[in-house]
Amino acid sequence: IRLLQLDPLHGNPERWVQMMYYGCSICFVLHTLLAMLSTYVDLQDQQVDSIGTPVSRQNERGSKPISKTVEFLKLVPMGLITIGVLIIIFQLFLVPLFEETGRPLPPSLLCIALLTM
């Protein structure tokens, strides 16, 4: 029902908003894959003693350059997701200002957008 308020004919948001949704979804999957890779790299880097139990290192996560690179690469999709979500939310507030026939947003949609930010 909320989508019908955005586009009464088909119920779809604007095309660029759909592309933002797809971009955020792709970044989420990419971040998940990088998190799995980061865990794998850290496990390969882990040292064990003579009986096979892990040797605890004090807060030395990601000491190798490959581990630091993967950790940095995990930040890129998260930043893109944050930017995409903020652009979609700001669009809700800015589009009615520039449209002559802009419909007011329902109060529930405004509350959800403000709580998300």
Phi, psi and omega per residue, in radians:
I1 nan -0.661 3.133
R2 -1.108 -0.655 3.132
L3 -1.150 -0.553 3.109
L4 -1.169 -0.421 3.066
Q5 -1.281 -0.468 3.109
L6 -1.389 -0.757 3.133
D7 -2.427 1.695 -3.039
P8 -1.094 -0.446 -3.066
L9 -1.334 -0.911 -3.051
H10 -1.996 -0.305 -3.128
G11 1.428 0.248 -3.138
N12 -1.789 2.521 2.989
P13 -1.241 3.034 3.142
E14 -1.054 2.776 -3.054
R15 -1.063 -0.729 -3.094
W16 -1.207 -0.520 3.089
V17 -1.206 -0.685 3.072
Q18 -1.078 -0.700 3.117
M19 -1.137 -0.635 3.067
M20 -1.104 -0.712 3.090
Y21 -1.050 -0.810 3.131
Y22 -1.128 -0.720 3.125
G23 -1.090 -0.740 3.113
C24 -1.147 -0.647 3.117
S25 -1.148 -0.735 3.111
I26 -1.118 -0.728 3.117
C27 -1.125 -0.618 3.115
F28 -1.129 -0.769 3.118
V29 -1.139 -0.739 3.119
L30 -1.080 -0.728 3.114
H31 -1.115 -0.689 3.113
T32 -1.102 -0.761 3.114
L33 -1.121 -0.701 3.114
L34 -1.179 -0.587 3.087
A35 -1.158 -0.687 3.087
M36 -1.155 -0.716 3.105
L37 -1.112 -0.704 3.127
S38 -1.086 -0.736 3.107
T39 -1.123 -0.732 3.121
Y40 -1.085 -0.761 3.139
V41 -1.123 -0.717 3.127
D42 -1.163 -0.626 3.112
L43 -1.220 -0.610 3.090
Q44 -1.196 -0.510 -3.116
D45 -1.449 -0.222 -3.041
Q46 -1.218 2.419 3.136
Q47 -1.715 2.545 3.103
V48 -2.162 2.697 3.108
D49 -1.539 -2.943 -3.015
S50 -1.165 -0.433 -3.135
I51 -1.736 0.045 3.025
G52 1.699 0.072 3.093
T53 -1.560 2.530 -3.107
P54 -1.125 2.436 3.066
V55 -1.510 2.189 -3.109
S56 -1.341 2.271 3.060
R57 -1.934 2.419 -3.021
Q58 -1.407 1.806 3.067
N59 0.837 0.807 -3.100
E60 -1.968 0.706 -3.097
R61 -1.201 2.309 3.056
G62 1.190 0.993 -3.099
S63 -1.452 -0.387 -3.134
K64 -1.444 2.677 3.128
P65 -1.078 -0.592 3.129
I66 -1.149 -0.644 3.117
S67 -1.177 -0.713 3.108
K68 -1.158 -0.625 3.122
T69 -1.164 -0.753 3.125
V70 -1.133 -0.699 3.105
E71 -1.093 -0.683 3.093
F72 -1.176 -0.717 -3.141
L73 -1.133 -0.462 3.073
K74 -1.178 -0.463 -3.138
L75 -1.282 -0.500 -3.074
V76 -1.113 -0.905 3.116
P77 -1.092 -0.613 3.127
M78 -1.130 -0.691 3.078
G79 -1.126 -0.710 3.125
L80 -1.167 -0.647 3.080
I81 -1.107 -0.783 3.141
T82 -1.069 -0.792 3.132
I83 -1.107 -0.763 3.140
G84 -1.074 -0.774 3.138
V85 -1.137 -0.744 3.129
L86 -1.131 -0.669 3.104
I87 -1.116 -0.730 3.128
I88 -1.129 -0.715 -3.139
I89 -1.194 -0.762 3.130
F90 -1.127 -0.522 3.101
Q91 -1.063 -0.615 3.124
L92 -1.066 -0.581 -3.088
F93 -1.575 -0.539 -3.041
L94 -1.520 -0.565 -3.098
V95 -1.085 -0.770 3.131
P96 -1.085 -0.396 3.129
L97 -1.254 -0.529 -3.059
F98 -1.762 -0.155 3.122
E99 -1.634 2.401 3.105
E100 -1.330 -0.599 -3.116
T101 -1.829 0.519 -3.088
G102 -1.145 2.305 3.089
R103 -1.503 2.512 3.073
P104 -1.171 2.531 3.121
L105 -1.321 2.540 3.083
P106 -1.125 2.543 -3.119
P107 -1.018 -0.602 -3.132
S108 -1.151 -0.664 3.122
L109 -1.190 -0.672 3.078
L110 -1.110 -0.730 -3.139
C111 -1.120 -0.744 -3.138
I112 -1.116 -0.747 -3.130
A113 -1.137 -0.720 3.136
L114 -1.193 -0.656 3.120
L115 -1.222 -0.525 3.132
T116 -1.226 -0.671 -3.132
M117 -1.240 nan nan
